[in-house]
């Protein structure tokens, strides 16, 4: 079970999440990756995994767009392992995995 976010965490999220969205809009992969690492440091200790994985999926979607498919597949497969199979974020994750495999022409895994 996750712990409630502290006010400090909430304030940091109000800064980091828009920065991530901006980096993704600008297709700045390295900046987006650094922000996701900051978000991971912030959210993992309080077990806010769905929120963290949403941010990671945004990064992996950018990686797919930039043809960094190995990076995307590895991250998405890691996310898939920790998600509840009945959740919306799980469906999003497996959809992105299928897209990666289709782009690599690995149809059986897609």
C-alpha positions as CSV (number, residue, x, y, z in Angstrom):
1,X,0.0,0.0,0.0
2,X,1.3,3.5,-0.8
3,X,1.8,6.2,1.8
4,X,0.2,9.6,1.3
5,X,2.4,12.1,-0.5
6,X,3.9,14.8,1.7
7,X,3.5,18.4,0.9
8,X,7.1,18.5,-0.2
9,X,6.6,15.6,-2.6
10,X,3.4,17.3,-4.0
11,X,5.3,20.5,-4.6
12,X,8.1,18.7,-6.3
13,X,5.6,16.8,-8.5
14,X,3.9,20.1,-9.5
15,X,7.3,21.1,-10.9
16,X,8.6,17.8,-12.4
17,X,5.5,16.5,-14.2
18,X,5.0,19.6,-16.3
19,X,8.8,19.6,-17.1
20,X,8.5,16.0,-18.2
21,X,5.5,16.8,-20.5
22,X,7.5,19.8,-21.9
23,X,10.6,17.7,-22.6
24,X,8.4,15.1,-24.3
25,X,6.7,17.7,-26.5
26,X,10.2,19.0,-27.4
27,X,11.4,15.4,-28.0
28,X,14.3,16.0,-25.6
29,X,15.0,12.4,-24.6
30,X,17.9,13.0,-22.3
31,X,16.1,15.7,-20.3
32,X,13.0,13.5,-20.1
33,X,15.0,10.6,-18.9
34,X,16.6,12.7,-16.2
35,X,13.2,13.9,-15.0
36,X,11.9,10.3,-14.8
37,X,14.9,9.4,-12.7
38,X,14.0,12.3,-10.3
39,X,10.3,11.2,-10.3
40,X,11.4,7.6,-9.5
41,X,13.5,8.9,-6.5
42,X,10.5,10.8,-5.4
43,X,7.7,8.3,-5.9
44,X,9.2,4.9,-5.3
45,X,9.9,5.3,-1.5
46,X,6.2,5.9,-0.9
47,X,5.2,3.2,-3.4
48,X,3.3,5.3,-5.8
49,X,4.0,2.9,-8.7
50,X,1.1,3.6,-11.0
51,X,2.0,7.3,-11.1
52,X,5.6,6.5,-11.6
53,X,4.9,4.1,-14.4
54,X,2.7,6.6,-16.1
55,X,5.7,8.9,-16.3
56,X,7.9,6.1,-17.4
57,X,5.5,5.1,-20.1
58,X,5.6,8.6,-21.5
59,X,9.4,8.3,-21.7
60,X,9.1,5.0,-23.4
61,X,6.6,6.3,-25.9
62,X,9.1,9.1,-26.7
63,X,11.8,6.5,-27.1
64,X,9.6,4.6,-29.6
65,X,9.1,7.8,-31.5
66,X,12.8,8.4,-31.6
67,X,13.5,4.8,-32.6
68,X,15.2,3.9,-29.3
69,X,13.3,0.6,-29.4
70,X,15.7,-1.5,-27.2
71,X,15.4,1.1,-24.4
72,X,11.7,1.2,-24.7
73,X,11.1,-2.6,-24.8
74,X,13.4,-3.2,-21.8
75,X,11.7,-0.5,-19.7
76,X,8.2,-1.5,-20.7
77,X,8.8,-5.2,-20.0
78,X,10.1,-4.2,-16.6
79,X,6.9,-2.1,-16.0
80,X,4.7,-5.0,-17.1
81,X,6.0,-7.2,-14.3
82,X,4.9,-4.9,-11.5
83,X,1.5,-3.8,-12.7
84,X,-1.9,-5.2,-11.9
85,X,-3.2,-6.9,-15.0
86,X,-6.6,-5.4,-14.6
87,X,-5.4,-1.8,-14.6
88,X,-5.6,0.8,-17.4
89,X,-1.8,1.4,-17.1
90,X,-1.2,-2.3,-17.7
91,X,-3.2,-2.1,-20.9
92,X,-1.3,1.0,-22.0
93,X,2.0,-0.8,-21.2
94,X,1.3,-3.9,-23.2
95,X,0.0,-1.8,-26.1
96,X,3.3,0.0,-26.2
97,X,5.2,-3.3,-26.0
98,X,3.2,-4.5,-29.0
99,X,4.0,-1.3,-30.9
100,X,7.7,-1.8,-30.2
101,X,7.7,-5.4,-31.4
102,X,5.8,-4.4,-34.5
103,X,8.4,-1.7,-35.2
104,X,11.1,-4.2,-34.9
105,X,9.2,-6.6,-37.2
106,X,9.0,-9.2,-34.4
107,X,5.4,-10.1,-35.2
108,X,5.1,-13.3,-33.0
109,X,5.9,-11.3,-29.9
110,X,3.6,-8.4,-30.8
